[in-house]
Amino acid sequence: MTIVAVVYFSESGATQALAREVISGISTVEDVKVIECQIQPWDMFEGRFDNDEFMCLLDNTDAIVFGSPTYMGGVSAQFKAFADATSERWDSQQWRNKFSAGFTVGSCLNGDQANTIQYMATLASQQGMLWVGLDIAGGYNSVGLNRLGCQLGAVGHNPEGEVHRSDLDTAKYLGRRVAMITKACALQLQAL
Ligand SMILES: Cc1cc2nc3c(=O)[nH]c(=O)nc-3n(C[C@H](O)[C@H](O)[C@H](O)COP(=O)(O)O)c2cc1C
């Protein structure tokens, strides 16, 4: 069975709302199992992410979707601590050829969310993973998906505590896209 994990940090729930949409998009694809992995404050020890069980779960996946709020134009410290912990998989390129994608949310309409997604794509590349962006031209979707025009991943705007409906739907679309691509290619990639 194809397994897709959604790894995210969320403090006040907006990134979690996007994560739940990504998960619901993944769940629309038959024979794909989804695992929700939320980075918790108690996973941090002296500034480092330390949760072996969490990391081992991710080892056994075909794809990992990353999520973080945008903090000061980048990922949150808690997500970065998780990213730093993946360095233990880096030297052996243990996560090579897993698919990956990313989502984020900020309280500004253009609060440098794209920079957060760019970092996630860099992390994925460092791990030899394959990045899946959006195949939706911003402003050209009949139901308003990708209204913020970021094709590298799903970006949300959370002006007053609630993520815009169209951004939630975009996250769901991205989850389904990752699941479909992963399901179609995972076996061939494992053989490489
Ligand atoms: C320390 C900090 C830095 C932030 N920096 C940004 C930012 O650079 N751009 C932005 O649009 N929003 C920024 N925000 C707003 C958060 O991204 C926004 O509230 C988001 O919805 C939080 O996600 P969460 O509800 O999953 O915790 C910042 C919030 C905090 C607490």
The ligand as an SDF file (V2000), in Angstrom:
LIG
                    3D

 31 33  0  0  0  0  0  0  0  0999 V2000
    6.5320   34.7930   15.5290 C   0  0  0  0  0  0  0  0  0  0  0  0
    5.5310   34.9710   14.4320 C   0  0  0  0  0  0  0  0  0  0  0  0
    5.9660   35.4040   13.1970 C   0  0  0  0  0  0  0  0  0  0  0  0
    5.0690   35.5480   12.1430 C   0  0  0  0  0  0  0  0  0  0  0  0
    5.5210   35.9390   10.9150 N   0  0  0  0  0  0  0  0  0  0  0  0
    4.6670   36.0260    9.8750 C   0  0  0  0  0  0  0  0  0  0  0  0
    5.1420   36.3380    8.5710 C   0  0  0  0  0  0  0  0  0  0  0  0
    6.3250   36.5120    8.3240 O   0  0  0  0  0  0  0  0  0  0  0  0
    4.2240   36.4440    7.5520 N   0  0  0  0  0  0  0  0  0  0  0  0
    2.8770   36.2580    7.7800 C   0  0  0  0  0  0  0  0  0  0  0  0
    2.0930   36.3710    6.8260 O   0  0  0  0  0  0  0  0  0  0  0  0
    2.4100   35.9040    9.0020 N   0  0  0  0  0  0  0  0  0  0  0  0
    3.2700   35.7760   10.0490 C   0  0  0  0  0  0  0  0  0  0  0  0
    2.8100   35.3950   11.2890 N   0  0  0  0  0  0  0  0  0  0  0  0
    1.4010   35.0100   11.4390 C   0  0  0  0  0  0  0  0  0  0  0  0
    1.2160   33.4860   11.3940 C   0  0  0  0  0  0  0  0  0  0  0  0
    1.8300   32.9250   10.2470 O   0  0  0  0  0  0  0  0  0  0  0  0
   -0.2590   33.1110   11.3640 C   0  0  0  0  0  0  0  0  0  0  0  0
   -0.8690   33.5810   12.5430 O   0  0  0  0  0  0  0  0  0  0  0  0
   -0.4970   31.6550   11.2030 C   0  0  0  0  0  0  0  0  0  0  0  0
   -1.8450   31.4560   10.9230 O   0  0  0  0  0  0  0  0  0  0  0  0
   -0.1200   30.8330   12.4180 C   0  0  0  0  0  0  0  0  0  0  0  0
   -0.3210   29.4600   12.1390 O   0  0  0  0  0  0  0  0  0  0  0  0
   -0.9170   28.4450   13.2060 P   0  0  0  0  0  0  0  0  0  0  0  0
   -2.3270   28.9180   13.5200 O   0  0  0  0  0  0  0  0  0  0  0  0
   -0.9000   27.1190   12.5510 O   0  0  0  0  0  0  0  0  0  0  0  0
   -0.0330   28.4790   14.4290 O   0  0  0  0  0  0  0  0  0  0  0  0
    3.6920   35.2650   12.3460 C   0  0  0  0  0  0  0  0  0  0  0  0
    3.2610   34.8460   13.6210 C   0  0  0  0  0  0  0  0  0  0  0  0
    4.1630   34.7030   14.6490 C   0  0  0  0  0  0  0  0  0  0  0  0
    3.6730   34.1980   15.9940 C   0  0  0  0  0  0  0  0  0  0  0  0
  1  2  1  0
  2  3  1  0
  2 30  2  0
  3  4  2  0
  4  5  1  0
  4 28  1  0
  5  6  2  0
  6  7  1  0
  6 13  1  0
  7  8  2  0
  7  9  1  0
  9 10  1  0
 10 11  2  0
 10 12  1  0
 12 13  2  0
 13 14  1  0
 14 15  1  0
 14 28  1  0
 15 16  1  0
 16 17  1  0
 16 18  1  0
 18 19  1  0
 18 20  1  0
 20 21  1  0
 20 22  1  0
 22 23  1  0
 23 24  1  0
 24 25  2  0
 24 26  1  0
 24 27  1  0
 28 29  2  0
 29 30  1  0
 30 31  1  0
M  END
$$$$
